[in-house]
Amino acid sequence: MTHLVLVPDNVHPSALDVLKAAEGLEIYAPGQMPRAETLAAIPQAEALIIRSATKVDAEMIAAATNLKAIARAGVGVDNVDVAAATERGIVVMNTPEGNTIATAEHAFGLMLALARHIPEAEISMRGGKWDRKSFMGIELRGKTLGVIGFGRIGRAIAKRALAFEMTVIAYDPYIPADIGADLGVEMVSLDDLYARADFITLHSVITEETRGLICADSIAKMKRGVRIINAARGALINEAELAEAIQSGQVAGAALDVYAHEPPEPNNPLVGLPSVVHTPHLAASSEEAQVAVAVEAAALIVAALTKGEYKNVVNPDALEKQRAE
């Protein structure tokens, strides 16, 4: 029996090599597919490998009459209607390990850029200026970094911050205190983190509790002059309220790789605001990470279709439903 694997996004060729090496799989991977072509092809597919460009919404899932599994080459599954997939018994899997280092390094780079005004100084020099007085920065050494979300990426950035002689505190209600203690990180309440942190870096998933976590109410609990870094999900921040806090001086600056809408809408209040560093969702965009997540996604699909084995499942109810049929 042959299983069709549809790959409508551009993935690293190494992933296709993994699929081709497995017996019983047919691969259709023409490169980035327009939505209409994906909708036309998906009824025959038993598995789907995607990155962020393909939106697997309710319409697409309804068309996927033979689909058993979706593998996302990345951590977030915001572009998948997980509830609709679960209802249909389609298992959704992600690849949480492959981009850990890339994301942690990028977030740390954003923090350094924010602390030392590196982007503004570079733009100034490109304009022919030699202005040393306008870009006085601060050191990371001796500052307190608050990490919200202490999973793989949160722990990776904590290790790097400790190497820079920062004090690291973290909040994550799902992580035991001893994991933090083993790394030299104090696990604290969210309010305690707000009160103590000089820098706050976000590494949480989006839930009803975390959506708009950084807002006027939470910012009011923070130190005046706090700096905020977000390389996780744009929806963690109420962008209008963060912009107001920067303009008032309550927040000294922010460094952002993700946005509530991507690309940001023209009226986004943070884009173009002084003291804000921007990158266009680049955290996982390292050569090494793109290979790793693509290969991991392919391996997940091979195991699911050829062995009935599933890993990194984000909707276990779908797996139970599939096995009961």
JOTA-V326788 format. One record per pair of residues at least 24 apart in sequence whose ideal C-beta (glycine too) atoms are under 10 Angstrom apart, sorted by the first residue. I is the first residue (numbers start at 0). J is the second residue. Records with the same first field share a line. If there is no record, write none. Layout:
I->J ; J
This chain:
0->45 ; 304
1->25 ; 45 ; 304
2->26 ; 44 ; 45 ; 46 ; 65 ; 67 ; 68 ; 300 ; 301 ; 303 ; 304 ; 305
3->27 ; 40 ; 41 ; 42 ; 43 ; 44 ; 45 ; 46 ; 47 ; 65 ; 66 ; 304
4->28 ; 44 ; 45 ; 46 ; 47 ; 48 ; 68 ; 70 ; 297 ; 300 ; 301 ; 304
5->29 ; 32 ; 37 ; 40 ; 41 ; 42 ; 43 ; 44 ; 45 ; 46 ; 47 ; 48 ; 49 ; 53 ; 63 ; 66 ; 69
6->30 ; 31 ; 32 ; 44 ; 46 ; 47 ; 48 ; 49 ; 50 ; 53 ; 70 ; 72 ; 293 ; 296 ; 297 ; 300
7->31 ; 32 ; 33 ; 34 ; 36 ; 37 ; 38 ; 40 ; 41 ; 44 ; 47 ; 48 ; 49 ; 50 ; 52 ; 53 ; 55 ; 59
8->32 ; 37 ; 47 ; 48 ; 49 ; 50 ; 51 ; 52 ; 53 ; 71 ; 72 ; 78 ; 293
9->50 ; 52 ; 72 ; 289 ; 293
10->48 ; 49 ; 50 ; 72 ; 289 ; 290 ; 292 ; 293 ; 294 ; 296 ; 297
11->50 ; 72 ; 286 ; 288 ; 289 ; 290 ; 291 ; 292 ; 293 ; 294 ; 296 ; 297
12->290 ; 293
13->289 ; 290 ; 291 ; 293 ; 294 ; 297
14->48 ; 70 ; 72 ; 289 ; 290 ; 292 ; 293 ; 294 ; 295 ; 296 ; 297 ; 298 ; 300
15->48 ; 293 ; 294 ; 297
16->293 ; 294 ; 297
17->293 ; 294 ; 295 ; 296 ; 297 ; 298 ; 299 ; 300 ; 301
18->46 ; 48 ; 296 ; 297 ; 298 ; 300 ; 301 ; 304
19->297
20->297 ; 301
21->297 ; 298 ; 300 ; 301 ; 302 ; 304 ; 305 ; 306
22->301 ; 305
23->301 ; 304 ; 305
24->297 ; 300 ; 301 ; 304 ; 305
26->297 ; 300
34->58 ; 59
37->62 ; 63
38->62 ; 63
41->65 ; 66
42->66
44->68 ; 69
45->300 ; 303 ; 304
46->70 ; 89 ; 90 ; 92 ; 296 ; 297 ; 299 ; 300 ; 301 ; 303 ; 304
47->71 ; 79 ; 84 ; 89 ; 91 ; 296 ; 300
48->72 ; 92 ; 94 ; 293 ; 296 ; 297 ; 299 ; 300
49->73 ; 76 ; 78 ; 79 ; 296
50->78 ; 283 ; 289 ; 292 ; 293 ; 296
51->75 ; 76 ; 77 ; 78 ; 261 ; 280 ; 283
52->78
53->78 ; 79
54->78 ; 79 ; 80
55->79 ; 80 ; 81 ; 83 ; 84 ; 89 ; 91
56->80 ; 83
57->82 ; 83 ; 84 ; 86 ; 87
58->83
59->83 ; 84
60->84 ; 85 ; 86 ; 87 ; 89
61->87
63->87 ; 89
66->90
67->300 ; 303 ; 304 ; 307 ; 309 ; 317 ; 321
68->92 ; 299 ; 300 ; 302 ; 303 ; 304 ; 309 ; 312 ; 317 ; 318 ; 321
69->93 ; 296 ; 299 ; 300 ; 303 ; 313 ; 314 ; 317
70->94 ; 292 ; 293 ; 295 ; 296 ; 297 ; 298 ; 299 ; 300 ; 301 ; 302 ; 303 ; 310 ; 311
71->95 ; 292 ; 296 ; 299 ; 311 ; 313
72->97 ; 98 ; 283 ; 288 ; 289 ; 291 ; 292 ; 293 ; 294 ; 295 ; 296 ; 297 ; 299
73->97 ; 98 ; 102 ; 283 ; 288 ; 289 ; 292 ; 293 ; 295 ; 296
74->98 ; 99 ; 102 ; 150 ; 151 ; 152 ; 204 ; 231 ; 232 ; 283 ; 292 ; 311 ; 313
75->204 ; 205 ; 231 ; 232 ; 257 ; 283 ; 313
76->204 ; 205 ; 313 ; 314
77->204 ; 205 ; 232 ; 233 ; 234 ; 261
79->313 ; 314
81->313 ; 314 ; 316 ; 317
82->314 ; 316 ; 317
84->313 ; 314 ; 317
85->313 ; 314 ; 315 ; 316 ; 317 ; 318 ; 319 ; 320
86->314 ; 316 ; 317 ; 320
87->317 ; 320 ; 321
88->314 ; 316 ; 317 ; 318 ; 319 ; 320 ; 321 ; 322 ; 323 ; 324
89->314 ; 317 ; 318 ; 320 ; 321
90->299 ; 303 ; 309 ; 311 ; 312 ; 313 ; 314 ; 315 ; 316 ; 317 ; 318 ; 319 ; 320 ; 321 ; 322
91->309 ; 311 ; 312 ; 313 ; 314 ; 315 ; 317 ; 318
92->295 ; 296 ; 299 ; 300 ; 302 ; 303 ; 309 ; 310 ; 311 ; 312 ; 313 ; 314 ; 318
93->292 ; 295 ; 296 ; 299 ; 310 ; 311 ; 312 ; 313
94->288 ; 291 ; 292 ; 293 ; 294 ; 295 ; 296 ; 297 ; 298 ; 299 ; 310 ; 311
95->150 ; 151 ; 152 ; 292 ; 295 ; 311 ; 313
96->151 ; 288 ; 291 ; 292 ; 295 ; 311
97->283 ; 285 ; 287 ; 288 ; 289 ; 290 ; 291 ; 292 ; 293 ; 294 ; 295 ; 296
98->151 ; 152 ; 282 ; 283 ; 284 ; 285 ; 287 ; 288 ; 289 ; 291 ; 292 ; 295
99->150 ; 151 ; 152 ; 153 ; 154 ; 155 ; 156 ; 283 ; 288 ; 291
100->151 ; 152 ; 155 ; 159 ; 283 ; 285 ; 287 ; 288 ; 291
101->152 ; 155 ; 230 ; 281 ; 282 ; 283 ; 284 ; 285 ; 286 ; 287 ; 288 ; 289 ; 291 ; 292
102->151 ; 152 ; 153 ; 155 ; 156 ; 202 ; 230 ; 231 ; 256 ; 281 ; 282 ; 283 ; 284 ; 285 ; 288
103->151 ; 152 ; 153 ; 154 ; 155 ; 156 ; 157 ; 158 ; 159 ; 160 ; 200 ; 202 ; 230 ; 282
104->155 ; 156 ; 159 ; 230 ; 282 ; 285 ; 288
105->152 ; 156 ; 228 ; 230 ; 254 ; 256 ; 278 ; 280 ; 281 ; 282 ; 283 ; 284 ; 285 ; 288
106->146 ; 152 ; 153 ; 155 ; 156 ; 159 ; 160 ; 200 ; 201 ; 202 ; 228 ; 229 ; 230 ; 231 ; 254 ; 256 ; 282
107->139 ; 144 ; 155 ; 156 ; 158 ; 159 ; 160 ; 162 ; 163 ; 200 ; 228 ; 230
108->159 ; 228 ; 230 ; 254 ; 256 ; 276 ; 278 ; 281 ; 282
109->200 ; 226 ; 228 ; 229 ; 230 ; 253 ; 254 ; 255 ; 256 ; 276 ; 277 ; 278 ; 281 ; 282
110->139 ; 142 ; 144 ; 156 ; 159 ; 160 ; 163 ; 165 ; 198 ; 199 ; 200 ; 226 ; 227 ; 228 ; 230 ; 254 ; 276
111->136 ; 139 ; 163 ; 254 ; 276
112->136 ; 228 ; 252 ; 254 ; 276 ; 278
113->137 ; 198 ; 226 ; 227 ; 228 ; 251 ; 252 ; 253 ; 254 ; 255 ; 274 ; 275 ; 276
114->138 ; 139 ; 142 ; 197 ; 198 ; 226 ; 251 ; 252 ; 254 ; 276
115->139
116->252 ; 274 ; 276
117->276
118->254 ; 275 ; 276 ; 277 ; 278
119->273 ; 274 ; 276
137->197 ; 198 ; 224 ; 226 ; 251
138->163 ; 164 ; 165
139->163 ; 164 ; 165 ; 197 ; 198
140->164 ; 165 ; 166
141->165 ; 166 ; 197
142->166 ; 167 ; 196 ; 197 ; 198 ; 226
143->167 ; 168 ; 185 ; 192 ; 195 ; 196 ; 197 ; 198 ; 199 ; 222 ; 225
144->168 ; 169 ; 184 ; 192 ; 195 ; 196 ; 197 ; 198 ; 199 ; 200 ; 226 ; 228
145->169 ; 170 ; 187 ; 189 ; 191 ; 192 ; 193 ; 194 ; 195 ; 196 ; 197 ; 198 ; 199 ; 200 ; 201 ; 221 ; 222 ; 225 ; 227
146->170 ; 171 ; 179 ; 184 ; 186 ; 192 ; 196 ; 198 ; 199 ; 200 ; 201 ; 202 ; 203 ; 228
147->171 ; 189 ; 192 ; 193 ; 196 ; 199 ; 200 ; 201 ; 202 ; 203 ; 209 ; 212 ; 213 ; 217 ; 227 ; 229 ; 231 ; 235
148->173 ; 174 ; 200 ; 201 ; 202 ; 203 ; 204 ; 209 ; 212 ; 231 ; 232 ; 235
149->173 ; 174 ; 175 ; 178 ; 179 ; 182 ; 184 ; 186 ; 202 ; 203
150->174 ; 202 ; 203 ; 204
151->202
152->200 ; 202 ; 203 ; 230 ; 231 ; 282 ; 283
153->179 ; 184 ; 200 ; 201 ; 202 ; 203 ; 231
154->178 ; 179 ; 181 ; 182 ; 184 ; 202
155->202
156->200 ; 202 ; 228 ; 230
157->182 ; 183 ; 184 ; 200 ; 202
158->182 ; 183 ; 184
160->184 ; 198 ; 200
165->197 ; 198
166->195 ; 196 ; 197
167->196 ; 198 ; 200
168->192 ; 195 ; 196 ; 199
169->196 ; 200 ; 202
170->196 ; 199 ; 203
171->202 ; 203
172->208
189->217 ; 220
190->217 ; 220 ; 221
191->220
192->217 ; 220 ; 221
193->217 ; 218 ; 219 ; 220 ; 221 ; 222 ; 225
194->220 ; 221 ; 222
195->221 ; 222 ; 225
196->221 ; 222 ; 225 ; 226 ; 227
197->221 ; 222 ; 224 ; 225 ; 226 ; 251
198->222 ; 225 ; 226 ; 227 ; 228 ; 251 ; 252 ; 254
199->225 ; 226 ; 227 ; 228 ; 229 ; 250 ; 253
200->226 ; 227 ; 228 ; 229 ; 230 ; 231 ; 254
201->227 ; 228 ; 229 ; 230 ; 231 ; 232 ; 233 ; 235 ; 236 ; 255 ; 257
202->228 ; 229 ; 230 ; 231 ; 232 ; 235
203->229 ; 231 ; 232 ; 235
204->231 ; 232 ; 235 ; 313
205->231 ; 232 ; 233 ; 234 ; 235
209->234 ; 235
210->234 ; 235 ; 236 ; 237 ; 259
211->235 ; 236 ; 237 ; 238 ; 240 ; 259
212->236 ; 237
213->237 ; 238 ; 240 ; 241 ; 244 ; 250 ; 253
214->238 ; 239 ; 240 ; 241 ; 244
215->239 ; 240 ; 241 ; 243 ; 244 ; 249
216->240
217->241 ; 244
218->243 ; 244 ; 245 ; 247 ; 249 ; 250
219->244 ; 249
221->249 ; 250
222->249 ; 250 ; 251
223->247 ; 248 ; 249 ; 250 ; 251
224->248 ; 249 ; 250 ; 251 ; 252
225->249 ; 250 ; 251 ; 252 ; 253
226->250 ; 251 ; 252 ; 253 ; 254 ; 274 ; 276
227->251 ; 252 ; 253 ; 254 ; 255 ; 275
228->252 ; 253 ; 254 ; 255 ; 256 ; 276
229->253 ; 254 ; 255 ; 256 ; 257 ; 258 ; 282
230->254 ; 255 ; 256 ; 257 ; 278 ; 280 ; 281 ; 282 ; 283
231->256 ; 257 ; 282
232->257 ; 258 ; 259
233->257 ; 258 ; 259 ; 260 ; 261 ; 263 ; 267 ; 269 ; 280
234->258 ; 259 ; 260
235->259
236->269
238->263 ; 264 ; 267 ; 268 ; 269 ; 270
239->266 ; 267 ; 268 ; 269
240->268
241->268 ; 269 ; 272 ; 275
242->267 ; 268 ; 269 ; 270 ; 272 ; 275
243->268
245->269 ; 272 ; 273 ; 274 ; 275
246->272 ; 273 ; 274
248->274
250->274 ; 275
252->276
253->277
254->278
255->279 ; 280
256->280 ; 281 ; 282 ; 283 ; 284
257->281 ; 282
